[in-house]
Structures are given as C-alpha cells and as structure tokens.
Amino acid sequence: MTELDAAYAVPNPLSWSGTRADVRELMFGGLSFWVAVETVGKAQVLHNKFSLLALIRMLGSAIYWGALDSTPWMRYVPLNYYKAAFDRIQEASLTRPPEHWDPLPIRSAANDDDFMAYDPKDFEDSEPDDDDDEAYPKPPPKRRRLLKAQASPSSSGSKRSRKSFTSSRGPGINKKTRRDSQSPSQGAERPPKFALKPMTPTDTYAEEPGNGPTWRHFGIMVQRYSSQTLGFPNYTPARIENKDIRARWDPFEYLDLLDTRPWEAMWENRVDTLVFFCYRDLTPEMIRGLSWIVNFMEKWMREYWERGHWVTMTIIFYFHQDPRFLALNDKRQKEVLNLFNDRKARSTAFNKAKEELICKLRKLHGYDDEIWFEAGLWVVPENPCDWIWRHPAQQISLQEQLEELDILEPARTQWATRSSDACFLEVAPSDLRDQTLTKRERAENRLPAPTPASASDVACR
C-alpha cells in the first residue's frame, strides 16, 4: 500500500498526520486502519513487523513522551533496542523532539464508513532532517544521535567522508530484496539432517541473556563462551543447534553479500584518531608500532570483518541441482563451492600474522597492552562473534539483517557503526576514561595513514 492509499484509508475525523507511527507502519503492510489500531493495542510480539529504523524511532517517541506503559506490544521488545532508542533521544545535537506518541483512537459507529480527504501537507517533508529544525524546549537528559553515524562525520572530529554501510552494496544488490520463504532450500533436495524446521514465535526475537547457561537468539539456543574479549558479543550456538543453524545457511545470498565488500565500509568509517593517549605520551618506538597496526588492519580488513560476523557454514554441499547454482557460470560456481575452504585458509593466515604482529609489538620500548583500548586500533576477539541468521520464513534479506546487527552490536565493526563514543568508552577502564581526549585533542592526534602494501609488508616483518 502506498502512503497516499493509506492516507485515504484513514476515517474521518482522523488525519494521516495524526495517525500514530505503529499504526501507519502496519497500514503500509496492508492492514486496514481499525485492524492496525486493534493490532497495536494488544500485548503481543510486534517489533519484528517493523524496519529497524522505524522501530528505533517509535521506541524513542514512546520513551520521550512517557507512553511505554500504555503501549502493550513494547513490553516484548528486547532491551538492546531500547538502548539504541535511548541513545538517539539523548543526542545533544538533536533539535527536534521525537514524534508525538498519542493514545490510540477509539472506534465509534459514526466513523465506520467515513474516510478522510487527505491533506497535501501530510506528505511535505514528513521526516525533515533533525539538524534543520528550530530549537524546542527539551527535557533534562542530554541527547545523543543514533543511525547518523554512517552519514555524518565521526565524533572524533574526522573530516573525511564516511562510506555508507547501506550504500556499499555492489551492482544488482537491492537492500529491500527479501529472502524467499523457501530459501535456502529453494529448488534443492536437502538431506533430512539439514531440513528447515517451521518457524515458531521464538524465531522472531532475541531473548535477553539471563542467569541461566543458555537462552534463545532468534530461535537458536546459544550459550556463553568460557571467555571472550571485553566488549565483543559473547554467545555462540549450542552444539545441539548445529542442525538448525546449518539449515539456515544459504551460500548464494552470502556470496552476494560478500560482493558488496562490507569490510571496506568498516574501514572507511573507522575511528581514525587516538582517544585516550597523545603522541607525546608514547615512545618513538611505540609511535612506529602504531603504523604497523594500521597497516595490518588495512591488509586484513576482510578477515577482521569475518571474525566479527562469523557464519556457520555447511561443509557438505547439496545444492548442485539448485536452479540458482546451475544458473551460475563456472567461476561463480567455484566461488560458491570454495566458500568454506577459502575462509578457513584466510583465517589461518590471519591468526598467524596477528601473533607475529603482537610478538613484534611487545618487543617495542614503551609498549603497553592498554593501547588496545584505543577504539581506532582494531582488536581481534578471542573467539569469533557468531552471526545467527533469521529464519528464512521471515523473508528478511541478509543485507537488512547485517545492518541491524551492526547497529545493535557495533563492536563487530570495530565501532564503525557506533551510535556514539559511549559505545567504546564504557568498555575502557575508568582511569582511561578519565583521560579521554577532547575533540580538539583528537584532531591533533590522528592515527597514521596506512603505507603502500609493499612498505606495510616490510614494516611488519
């Protein structure tokens, strides 16, 4: 349904501009006005019906206007979404209040058959940029911005252009393309042990970790690693779930995602200054070591991204008769067949190179492990950060899943998708947080630019 069609469907004396955001979103999905009103008024899981950006905005509105208790479906929204919404309404540079979150209208017999004549103003700049609005009286909390990190300069004061994560897709890749409900088994004969289970309600949301050893993450039972690097996601599928998580594996869609080279967006949007230390605090040898680290980051950016987005692949390939496989040329078929072995080989080389770099750095005069709290120096997590795909029946494209994942867990991108500096500041020890550089100091302490590949290789030997 188009916005104009939806506006015509709003009954008199109500207006489209006065229709609450959750009702509007469901109307876009095809529900009638009163059915949408009834749906959002029930205590049920509903957040999986909205796009991430729409959900964050709706939560922010309800928080700001004190309407959480009067919105039953919001009781089922995981806490990490609330954190992202709260970060957005706390953004100091936001000069426009979130959209009003009014009580739902009450249906009466008088307006059952009446429909509104739409107001053209309803469609003029319905979502103006926050920075272009006039100031307004705002409540006491400070405000931090969410979801603008991809489009605006980083809070470190960087002036370089930032590559958009949503615009980094290669030709022919459409963000809104939904996964087919039959994917990944579309047209392929799957062995029984890789059969895809029907979707259940637990597949539609991620539980909050409790005190118990396991919990459900989009329907997959997960457990904590025995240890994990501070700040990185600490959950991995339980072995009992191997069958179900492999059933969601789709090599074709994953290869299409790799074609967008998301690690390049991660590199372009990285923190590019020191945050806690000044160059005057470092020895000449350690300053040289920073160049080694940056060179290493650039050379191995794909491997960093893969470790932060670790996908469980199926070694046994049973897609040979899949129409999607048969439609590929020989080169592309080999790429599909070699996905597992290719990643394994590169991961092995990456781990070896990382150990060699750490060994070199520890021999430098003035080296201290605290340097790795610098957000601009990428850390290799002790364990891979598992990326659990959504059930294919939800028809959420892999690109959309990736964007949501990176916003909610920005450590996966080495803070490139951070909503604010608080994401990495809260990971650092208190003594380092106390010496956080000002914006001006950061601009004066930029990390070195990477040297050409040949020089980089020499420097790290």
N, C-alpha and C positions, 0 to 999 in steps of 0.2 A: 504494500500500500504506500502510495506517495504521501508527502506531507500535505499536499493540497486535498487529496482524497480524505485523509484523516481529519483535516480541519472541517470539511463538510459534514463529517460524521458526528461531530460534537453537537449535542442537542442544545437548543435554547433553554434558558438564557445564559448558558455557559459559553465560554470562548476557548479557542485553541491556546491562546497565550496564557490563559489562566488554568489550563489543564496541567496537573502535576506530572513531573517528568517520568515517573514509573508507568503511569497510565499511557502517556504518549508513546513510550518505547514499545509497550505491548500492542498498541494500535498499529504501529509500524509493522508488527509481526502478523497482523491480520485480524486481531480481536476487535470486536465492536466496542464502543465506548463503555457501556454499562458492564459488559463482561470483563473488560480490563479493570474497571473500578472494583468489581467484586473479587477479581483475582488478587489484586494487590492488597486487598483488605483482609485476606486470610493469612493465618500463621502457617507458612509453608516455605520450603526452599524455592527461591525465585531468582536469586542473584545470578545463576547460570544462564538466565534468559537474556541478560543484558551484555552489551560490549563492556570491556574493562573501563574505558574512559567514561562511558555513561554511568556505570556503577559507582566509580570513584566520585563523580560529581554529585550523584544522588545521595551517597553517604555523607559527603561534605555538607550538602544542604540540610539534611536531617540533623546532623551534629550541630551545625551553626544555629539553626532555628529551634533547637531543643525538641525535636519531634521523633527521636528514636523510639521512645516507648509507645508512641501512637502509630508506629509502622510495623505491624507484626512480622512481615517477611524478613525484616532486617535482623531479627533475633538469630537467624540461621546463617548469617554472613560470617565467614572466618575472620579472626582478629587482624590478620595481616592486611586485609582490605581496609579495615578501619584505620590502621596506622597510616596507610598511604593517603587516605582521605583527610586524616587529621593533619598530616604534613602539608597538604595542599591549602587548607584553610588557615594554617599558621604562617604561610608565606608572607613575609613582610612587604614584598613588592606588589602584592595583590591589592588593588584599589577598588575592587567591585565586590559587593557581598555575593555569596552564593545565591542561587535561585531560591525563591520562597518555597517552603515545604508546607503547604496548607492542608487542612483536613480534607478528606475525600468528600465529594458531593453526595447528597442523599437523593435517591431516586424517588420521584413522585409521579403519579398518574398523569399530571398535567403536561409533563415534558417528554412523555414516552415517544410521541410521534413528531416532535418538533426538532428541527435541525437548524444550526446557526448559519447565518450568512457571514462568511469569513471576512476578517479584517485584513486588508493587504499589509498593514503594519506588522501583523503576526509573522511575516516572512522577511522582514527587513532587519538584517544584522541580528538574527536571533541569538547568536553567541559571539558578541564582539570581543575583541582581544582585551584581556584584563588590564593591560597597561594603558589603554586608550580611554578609560572611563574616569569620571570625576571622582574625587575623594568622597568618602562617606563615613559617617560615624561608625566605627567598628568596635567590637567587644575587646576586652583587655588582652587576650592572647596575641602573641606575635604570629606572623604568618609566613609560612614557607611555601615555595612553589613545587608542585608535582607535575610531572609529564611535560614540562617545558624544557627539561634538560637537553632533549635531543635537538631543540631548535634555537636555544639561546646560549650565549657564552657561559662557560662554567663559572662557578663561584670563585674559582681560583684566580680570576681576573684575566683568563686567556682571551686573546683577541682573534685567535684563528677560527676559521669557520668550522662548524661541527657537522659531521656527516650524520644524516638522519638514519636511524635504525630502520624506520619504516620505508625509507626510500632507497635502501641499499639492495633491493631485490634486482635480480638480473632480468633481462628482457623476457617477456612472456609469463612472468610470475605475477599473479594477481593476489594481493593480500586477502581479498574477500572471498576467494575461491574456497568453498567448503569441502571438507573431506567427505567423500562418498560414504554413505552409511554402510555400504558393503566392504569398503576398504578396511584393512589391507588385503582382503581375500577376493577382491573383485575379479571374477573370471578364473581364479586359480583354484586348483584342487589342493586343499590343505590337509596335511596329516592330522589324524584325530588329536594328537597331543598338542597341536597348535590351533585347535578350533577356538573361535572367538565366542566368549560367553555373552548372553544377552545383557544389555545394560540394566543396571539397578540404580536406585536413588543415590547410593553411596558413591557411584561413579561420577557424580556431578559436582562434588565439592571436596575440599581438602580439610580433614579434621585438624583441630589444634592438638599438638602433642600434649599428652597428659603425663601422669606419674608412672603409667604402665610401660612395659617394654615395647609395645607396638601400638600403632594407630593406622588409620586408613588415609591414603593420599590419592584422591580420585579413584577410589575403589581398590587400590592396590595396598596390601598390608606392608608397612615399612617399619624399620627399626633403626636405632641409632648405631653409628659406627662406635667401636670401642674408644676411638679417639679421632678428632678432626681438627684441622687448623681453625683457630679462632676466627669467627666472622662468617665462615662458609657454611652452606646448608649441611646439616648433619643428619641425613636419613638415607637409607638405601632399601631397596625391595627385599623383603624376607625371602629366603630360598623357596619357601612353599609357593611363592607367587611367580616363580620363573615361567611357568607355562602361560599364565595370563598376560604377563607383561610382554613376552615374546609374541603373543598373538596380536598385539597392537602394532608390532613392527611393520613398517611399510618402507622398503628400500627406495621406491620410486619417489615418493614425496620427500624423503630425507635427502636424496641426491639433488632434487630440485632446490631444496633449501640451501644445500651447500653451494650451489651455483650462485647464490646471492652473496656469498663470501661475508657472512655476518661478523667475522673476526676483524675485517677491515673497518667496519663501523665502530667496533670496540676500540680499535687502535686510534682512530680519528677523534673519538670522544673521551679519551683517557684523561686523567688528571696529569697535567704537564708541568707542575711546579712542586717544589718542596712544601710541606705543610707544617712540619714540626722543627726542622733543622734549617739553619742558614749555612751557606757555604763557608762562612768564617768559622763555623763550629767544626768543620771537617778537615781532616788532614789532606795534603795534596794527593797522597796515595788513594784515600777513600774517594776523593773527587774523581780520580781516574776510574775507580771502581764503578761509580755511577754510570759512566759511559759504557762500561762493559754490560751492566744490567740492561740499560736501554737498548743497546744493540741486540742483546739476547731476546728481549721482548719483541722487537720488530721481526727478528728472524723466525721466532717460534710462535707468532701470534695465533696461528690456527690451532696449534696444539694446546695453548692456554684456553682457547675458546672451547675446544672439545672436552678438555678436562673439567671445565665448568658447566658443560652441557652433555654429560655422559649418557649415551643412549645404549640400552641393552639390545644388541643385535642378535639375529638368529644366524648361526653358522651354516646350518643345513638350508640349502636354497631349494625351494619348491615352487618357484614362480616361472619355471621355464615355459609353461603353457599359458601364462597370463598374457592377455592381449596387449597389456602395456609393455611387457618385456619383448614380445615378438615385434612390436612396432618400432623398437629402437634399432639404430644402426649398430654395427659390430663394436665400435669403440665405446658406445654408451652401454652396451650390454656388459662389456668387460668392466666398466666402472661400477656397475651395479653388483656384479659378481665379486669384485675385489674390495668392496666397502670395508668388510671386517678386517681382512689381512692388511689392507693399506693403513687403516687407523692403528692397528697393532704395531706395525713396523715403525710408524712415525712416533707413536707413544713411547716405544722402547728407546728410540734415538733421543727423544726429548728428555726422558728421565736421566739418561746417561749424561747428556750435555748439561743438564741442570746440576747434577752432582759435581761435575768438573768445574762449573762456574762457582758454586758455593765453596769448593775447595780453594780456588784461586782467591776468592774474596777474603776468606778467613786468614789468609797469609798477609793481608794488607795491614800496614800500621794504621791504627785508628778504627778498624772495623768493629762494629757492634751489631748484634742481632736486632737491636731496636730499630735499625734503619728500615727494616721490613714493615714497620707500621706506617711508613710513608705511603700514602694512597697511590702515588704515581709510580711506585716500584711494584711491579706485579709479583704476586705470591703464588707459588704452585701449591694448591691444597694437598694435605697429606693423603686424602682419599678423594676419588672422583666425586663430583657433585652430580648425582643421578638426576636425569630429566625423565619424569614419568609422564608419558603421553596420555592424553584424554582418550576415553572410549570412542572409537570411530563413529558410533551411532550418534554422538553429539554433533557431528559434522562441523567441527571447529578446525580450521586449517592449521597446519603446523606453524606457519608464519605468525598467526594470531596467538597461538599458544606460546611461542617463543617471546613475543613482545610482552605478554602478560607476565610470564615467568621472570624476565629480566627486570621488570619494574618492581615486582614484589620481592625479588631476591637479587639485588644489584651486585652483591659480591661475585656472582657468577661472571659478570662482565668486568671484574676488577674496578668496580664503581663507575663505569662509563654510563650506566643508566640510573645513576643516583638521582633521587629527588632533591636532595640537599646534602651538604657536607656532613650533617649529623649522622648519615649512614655509616661513614667510616670513622668519624670522631669517636663514636660510642664504643668502638672496638679497641681503641688505643688505651693504654694505662693512664691513670689520672695525672701523673706527673708530666706526661707528654701533652695531654690536653691543656694543661696549664700554660704550656709554652707555644700554643698554636700561633702560627704567624698571621699577621693581619693581611688583608687583601693587598695592600701596597708591598708588604714584605714578600709575599708570594710572587708578585710580579717581578721582584728583583732577584728571585732565587728560582729561576726556571730550570727544569731538568735539561740536560744536554740533548741536542738533536742527534738522532742515530747517524752513524757514519756509513759510507757505502759498504755494501756487503763484503767486499774483499777486505776492507780495513777492519770491519767488525770481526771477521773470522780470525784475523791476525791478532786483534786485541784480546780475544778470549782464549788464545792458545796458551 
